[in-house]
Amino acid sequence: MTIRPGDSGYPRADAGTDSSSRSALGREQQPDPEADTALVVGVGLRPGTPMRSIVRAVQEIMGDRRIRLIATVDRRAVELGFQQAADELQVPIVAFTPDELAAVEVPNPAERTAIALATPSVAEAAALLACESVCGGGHLVITKTVIEGVTIAAATRDC
């Protein structure tokens, strides 16, 4: 099953971009004045990674920066640990197929990831692609960094 923004209860990647948007629960959302400074975080991880490891890695890399959403490859987005991490971080999940991620040019492609997932990047590509979906474009401000086997990258919108 492919999970895409807006499918299976996940918020759309473009949710919250105008005052008429609705959350996944159907409530009106007001524009977030800090959304322009919030970062989009891409996460690469192995199957079965526990929530605590994901949250620790994100918090270590992101510090006190605001996070707009977390993005990853579709097969990891459905995993319990990843969903629990999103709940703990209080951010929506955006997921992409390996083909979508493979189409994104990244500074640090990995042959090992390409062999395992059919895309040379998850964290960097997911951050960039989600930023493109939400903000209309973006660039990496944190290139991939690995903490306890969890790969984190972050992007922000182009100004």
Residue, then its C-alpha position, 0 to 999 in steps of 0.5 A: m500500500t502506498i501512503r501519500p499526503g492526504d491518504s489514510g488519514y495522514p494530513r495533506a502536505d499542503a494542509g494549513t497553507d491557507s486560512s480555509s484549510r481543514s485539519a485531518l479532523g475537519r476543524e478549521q485551522q488558523p494560519d500559523p505565523e511561525a510556519d515560515t520558520a518551522l523546518v521540514v524534517g526528513v527521516g531515514l530509519r531501519p525497519g522496527t526502529p523504536m519511537r524513543s530512538i527516532v524522537r531522540a535523534v530528531q531532538e538532538i539534531m533539531g534542538d529547540r527549532r520548530i518542526r513543521l512535519i516529518a517526512t519519510v519513505d512510505r514503507r516506514a511511515v506506517e510503522l508503529g515507532f514512526q507514528q508514535a514519534a510523530d505523535e510525541l513530536q506533535v507533527p504530521i507525517v508526509a510519506f513518499t514512494p521510493d520513485e518520488l524520492a529517487a527523482v530528487e537530487v541530493p548532496n549525499p546519495a548512498e549506494r546502500t540505501a539505493i540497493a535497499l530501498a530503490t532510492p539513493s536518499v530518504a532523509e534528504a530527499a524526503a525533507l526537500l520533497a516535503c518542503e517543495s509540497v508544503c512551501g513551493g520550494g526549499h533547500l537543505v539547512i541540515t544535511k543528513t546526520v545519523i544518530e543511533g541509526v536514525t538519519i535526519a535532514a532538514a529543509t526550509r522554504d526558499c525565500 
